[in-house]
Amino acid sequence: VFNPITSSNSRADLLTSGVTWQFLDYCQRQPECSKNFLPDLPAPMMLHKILKQLKSNKQKCIKKYFSQYKLTPNKLRNVFLDLVNDGTRYMDRTIVPAVIYRLNRCNLDDVTVLTYFFNHTATTAASEYPILLFSRALAYNIGQSEMWLAVNETEIDEQTFNDWHASTIMSLNYAPNYFKLRSRWPKYPLDKYYGKFAEEAPVLMLSGQLDPATVFEQASHLASITSKTRKFYAIPLAGHV
Protein backbone atom coordinates (compact mmCIF):
# COMPACT_ATOMS: atom_id res chain seq x y z
CA VAL A 1 0.00 0.00 0.00
CA PHE A 2 1.36 3.42 -0.98
CA ASN A 3 -0.16 6.58 0.46
CA PRO A 4 0.04 9.44 -2.08
CA ILE A 5 -0.87 11.99 0.59
CA THR A 6 1.72 11.40 3.30
CA SER A 7 4.41 9.26 1.60
CA SER A 8 7.68 11.11 1.32
CA ASN A 9 11.02 9.82 0.03
CA SER A 10 12.79 12.67 1.82
CA ARG A 11 11.52 11.29 5.16
CA ALA A 12 11.61 7.60 4.22
CA ASP A 13 14.78 6.86 6.20
CA LEU A 14 13.12 7.86 9.47
CA LEU A 15 10.04 5.72 8.85
CA THR A 16 12.11 2.75 7.64
CA SER A 17 14.42 2.89 10.64
CA GLY A 18 11.45 3.05 12.98
CA VAL A 19 10.06 -0.18 11.51
CA THR A 20 13.42 -1.96 11.65
CA TRP A 21 13.86 -0.84 15.27
CA GLN A 22 10.44 -2.32 15.99
CA PHE A 23 11.52 -5.56 14.28
CA LEU A 24 14.61 -5.88 16.47
CA ASP A 25 12.55 -5.09 19.57
CA TYR A 26 10.80 -8.43 19.10
CA CYS A 27 14.11 -10.07 20.01
CA GLN A 28 13.67 -8.76 23.55
CA ARG A 29 10.32 -10.55 23.84
CA GLN A 30 11.83 -13.96 23.10
CA PRO A 31 13.99 -15.51 25.86
CA GLU A 32 16.26 -17.39 23.44
CA CYS A 33 17.09 -14.13 21.69
CA SER A 34 17.05 -11.64 24.55
CA LYS A 35 19.39 -13.68 26.74
CA ASN A 36 22.22 -12.82 24.36
CA PHE A 37 21.85 -9.07 24.89
CA LEU A 38 22.35 -6.99 28.00
CA PRO A 39 19.24 -5.27 29.41
CA ASP A 40 20.79 -1.85 28.74
CA LEU A 41 22.12 -2.87 25.30
CA PRO A 42 19.31 -4.60 23.37
CA ALA A 43 19.72 -5.56 19.72
CA PRO A 44 18.81 -2.19 18.12
CA MET A 45 21.11 -0.28 20.47
CA MET A 46 23.91 -2.78 19.91
CA LEU A 47 23.57 -2.30 16.16
CA HIS A 48 23.64 1.47 16.66
CA LYS A 49 26.88 1.05 18.63
CA ILE A 50 28.42 -1.11 15.89
CA LEU A 51 27.54 1.46 13.22
CA LYS A 52 29.08 4.23 15.31
CA GLN A 53 32.27 2.18 15.76
CA LEU A 54 32.37 1.40 12.05
CA LYS A 55 32.12 5.07 11.15
CA SER A 56 35.26 5.85 13.18
CA ASN A 57 37.02 2.67 11.95
CA LYS A 58 36.98 1.22 15.46
CA GLN A 59 34.71 -1.79 14.89
CA LYS A 60 37.28 -4.42 15.81
CA CYS A 61 35.63 -7.43 14.21
CA ILE A 62 35.09 -5.83 10.80
CA LYS A 63 38.45 -4.06 10.87
CA LYS A 64 40.40 -7.24 11.68
CA TYR A 65 38.55 -9.92 9.74
CA PHE A 66 36.31 -8.35 7.10
CA SER A 67 38.13 -5.34 5.70
CA GLN A 68 38.03 -6.93 2.22
CA TYR A 69 34.31 -6.15 2.02
CA LYS A 70 34.98 -2.42 2.46
CA LEU A 71 31.98 -2.14 4.74
CA THR A 72 30.77 1.34 5.65
CA PRO A 73 27.91 2.20 8.01
CA ASN A 74 25.70 2.81 4.98
CA LYS A 75 26.54 -0.54 3.41
CA LEU A 76 25.93 -2.42 6.65
CA ARG A 77 22.61 -0.64 7.18
CA ASN A 78 21.59 -1.71 3.69
CA VAL A 79 22.73 -5.31 4.18
CA PHE A 80 20.37 -5.67 7.14
CA LEU A 81 17.54 -3.78 5.44
CA ASP A 82 17.65 -6.18 2.47
CA LEU A 83 17.17 -9.09 4.87
CA VAL A 84 14.32 -7.48 6.81
CA ASN A 85 12.49 -5.80 3.95
CA ASP A 86 11.30 -8.55 1.61
CA GLY A 87 8.34 -10.61 2.81
CA THR A 88 9.47 -13.48 0.56
CA ARG A 89 12.67 -13.77 2.61
CA TYR A 90 10.82 -14.29 5.87
CA MET A 91 13.36 -16.69 7.36
CA ASP A 92 16.42 -14.67 6.27
CA ARG A 93 15.58 -11.83 8.60
CA THR A 94 15.60 -14.13 11.63
CA ILE A 95 19.42 -14.24 11.53
CA VAL A 96 19.81 -10.45 11.86
CA PRO A 97 19.95 -10.37 15.70
CA ALA A 98 22.48 -13.22 15.63
CA VAL A 99 24.72 -11.37 13.17
CA ILE A 100 24.57 -8.24 15.33
CA TYR A 101 25.46 -10.27 18.41
CA ARG A 102 28.37 -12.04 16.69
CA LEU A 103 29.78 -8.79 15.27
CA ASN A 104 29.82 -7.40 18.78
CA ARG A 105 31.30 -10.49 20.49
CA CYS A 106 33.61 -11.62 17.65
CA ASN A 107 35.23 -14.81 18.91
CA LEU A 108 36.70 -17.37 16.49
CA ASP A 109 33.40 -19.22 16.11
CA ASP A 110 31.72 -15.89 15.32
CA VAL A 111 34.31 -15.12 12.65
CA THR A 112 33.60 -18.47 10.95
CA VAL A 113 29.85 -17.81 10.90
CA LEU A 114 30.23 -14.19 9.83
CA THR A 115 32.58 -15.19 7.01
CA TYR A 116 29.89 -17.48 5.66
CA PHE A 117 27.31 -14.72 6.11
CA PHE A 118 29.26 -12.08 4.21
CA ASN A 119 30.25 -14.53 1.50
CA HIS A 120 26.77 -15.86 0.79
CA THR A 121 24.27 -13.24 1.92
CA ALA A 122 25.65 -9.77 2.40
CA THR A 123 27.37 -9.54 -0.98
CA THR A 124 24.25 -10.09 -3.13
CA ALA A 125 23.97 -7.02 -5.35
CA ALA A 126 20.78 -5.48 -6.67
CA SER A 127 22.38 -5.50 -10.14
CA GLU A 128 21.93 -9.29 -10.16
CA TYR A 129 18.15 -8.89 -10.30
CA PRO A 130 16.32 -8.66 -13.68
CA ILE A 131 16.69 -5.08 -14.90
CA LEU A 132 13.13 -4.96 -16.29
CA LEU A 133 11.72 -5.76 -12.86
CA PHE A 134 14.12 -3.63 -10.81
CA SER A 135 14.94 -0.56 -12.89
CA ARG A 136 16.83 1.90 -10.70
CA ALA A 137 16.51 4.64 -13.31
CA LEU A 138 12.72 4.33 -13.47
CA ALA A 139 12.37 4.16 -9.68
CA TYR A 140 14.64 7.18 -9.29
CA ASN A 141 12.72 9.15 -11.92
CA ILE A 142 9.35 8.55 -10.26
CA GLY A 143 10.74 9.08 -6.77
CA GLN A 144 12.49 12.34 -7.52
CA SER A 145 9.68 13.74 -9.65
CA GLU A 146 6.64 13.17 -7.46
CA MET A 147 7.51 11.24 -4.30
CA TRP A 148 10.31 13.32 -2.78
CA LEU A 149 7.89 15.41 -0.71
CA ALA A 150 4.40 14.60 0.53
CA VAL A 151 1.61 17.05 -0.25
CA ASN A 152 2.32 20.42 1.43
CA GLU A 153 5.52 19.07 3.01
CA THR A 154 8.50 21.34 3.69
CA GLU A 155 11.66 20.89 1.63
CA ILE A 156 14.80 19.79 3.49
CA ASP A 157 18.46 20.59 2.88
CA GLU A 158 21.33 18.16 2.35
CA GLN A 159 22.61 18.40 5.92
CA THR A 160 19.22 17.52 7.40
CA PHE A 161 18.86 14.58 5.03
CA ASN A 162 22.33 13.27 5.91
CA ASP A 163 21.74 13.72 9.64
CA TRP A 164 18.50 11.77 9.46
CA HIS A 165 20.20 9.04 7.45
CA ALA A 166 23.08 8.79 9.94
CA SER A 167 20.61 8.32 12.80
CA THR A 168 19.11 5.15 11.29
CA ILE A 169 19.99 1.53 12.07
CA MET A 170 18.87 0.16 8.68
CA SER A 171 18.31 2.09 5.48
CA LEU A 172 18.96 2.33 1.76
CA ASN A 173 22.53 2.82 0.59
CA TYR A 174 22.52 6.26 -1.02
CA ALA A 175 25.29 7.53 -3.28
CA PRO A 176 27.65 9.99 -1.54
CA ASN A 177 26.62 12.67 -4.05
CA TYR A 178 22.92 11.91 -3.75
CA PHE A 179 21.80 15.53 -3.48
CA LYS A 180 23.93 16.58 -6.43
CA LEU A 181 22.37 13.79 -8.52
CA ARG A 182 18.93 14.86 -7.38
CA SER A 183 19.47 18.50 -8.38
CA ARG A 184 20.55 17.51 -11.90
CA TRP A 185 18.02 14.76 -12.52
CA PRO A 186 15.54 15.64 -15.34
CA LYS A 187 12.37 15.42 -13.29
CA TYR A 188 9.02 15.43 -15.08
CA PRO A 189 6.44 18.15 -14.18
CA LEU A 190 3.61 17.41 -11.76
CA ASP A 191 0.07 17.38 -13.14
CA LYS A 192 -3.41 17.76 -11.71
CA TYR A 193 -3.39 14.17 -10.44
CA TYR A 194 -0.48 14.70 -8.08
CA GLY A 195 -1.38 13.68 -4.53
CA LYS A 196 -4.74 12.27 -5.57
CA PHE A 197 -6.16 8.75 -5.63
CA ALA A 198 -9.30 7.08 -6.97
CA GLU A 199 -11.56 7.60 -3.98
CA GLU A 200 -14.51 5.62 -5.39
CA ALA A 201 -12.59 2.65 -6.76
CA PRO A 202 -12.99 -0.58 -4.73
CA VAL A 203 -9.52 -1.75 -3.72
CA LEU A 204 -8.17 -4.61 -1.63
CA MET A 205 -5.29 -3.29 0.47
CA LEU A 206 -2.63 -5.54 2.02
CA SER A 207 0.05 -4.26 4.36
CA GLY A 208 2.77 -6.02 6.30
CA GLN A 209 3.04 -4.85 9.90
CA LEU A 210 6.86 -4.81 9.66
CA ASP A 211 7.18 -3.48 6.13
CA PRO A 212 10.04 -0.93 5.96
CA ALA A 213 9.27 0.01 2.33
CA THR A 214 5.55 0.88 2.36
CA VAL A 215 5.16 1.55 6.04
CA PHE A 216 2.16 0.14 7.92
CA GLU A 217 1.59 3.43 9.74
CA GLN A 218 0.98 5.20 6.43
CA ALA A 219 -0.99 2.33 4.90
CA SER A 220 -3.38 2.16 7.84
CA HIS A 221 -3.83 5.94 7.69
CA LEU A 222 -4.83 5.77 4.03
CA ALA A 223 -7.19 2.89 4.80
CA SER A 224 -8.88 4.87 7.57
CA ILE A 225 -9.76 7.78 5.27
CA THR A 226 -10.88 5.60 2.36
CA SER A 227 -12.70 2.90 4.32
CA LYS A 228 -15.92 3.25 2.30
CA THR A 229 -14.34 1.75 -0.80
CA ARG A 230 -11.27 -0.05 0.57
CA LYS A 231 -10.89 -3.38 2.31
CA PHE A 232 -7.74 -3.31 4.42
CA TYR A 233 -5.90 -6.37 5.73
CA ALA A 234 -2.88 -6.08 7.99
CA ILE A 235 -0.51 -9.05 7.95
CA PRO A 236 1.07 -9.46 11.41
CA LEU A 237 4.90 -9.40 11.49
CA ALA A 238 5.15 -9.54 7.67
CA GLY A 239 7.66 -7.53 5.66
CA HIS A 240 7.14 -6.04 2.21
CA VAL A 241 4.41 -7.93 0.34
C-alpha angles and dihedrals in degrees: 000000000000121000111212091193104055104015112114129175090199089062097033094104092061094049093044093050091049091056093046090049088053089050092054091046088068087068088069091057093058116072094211090056102034094051089071094059130064116245091243093043109048121173099276092048091046090053090049088053092050092051091050091050091047092053091057092041091246100116096118099198096051093039094052103036111017108037090120089073091059090221118192127183089259093052093048091048088053094047090058094041091056089055095047099038107063116074090204089064094057096145095044093067092057090075094058096090089047092052091049091050093048093047088054097044098035105182121158093272089051091052091054092051094043091050089057090046096052092042097051108023116018096051097059106122127211088230088072091067121090107279093218091058098039107034108170092191093055093045091048092048094052093041096050095041102049112355103055093091130024118233110297092358121149119249117244131213128236095260093054091048092050093046091052091048092050090053094060128096095205128018147132118295104245124195113257089242094046096134092048090052090048093052092052099040112115097239119192119238121262118247136201092282095063111125093006133113136189099272096185098044114107108236135177108221123200123186132176113226091223098039110139093186104053099020120224092224091062095039093053090048091055090047092053094056095043099040094127093070103019131079109204125199122184116204109212116237092351124140127214110336 
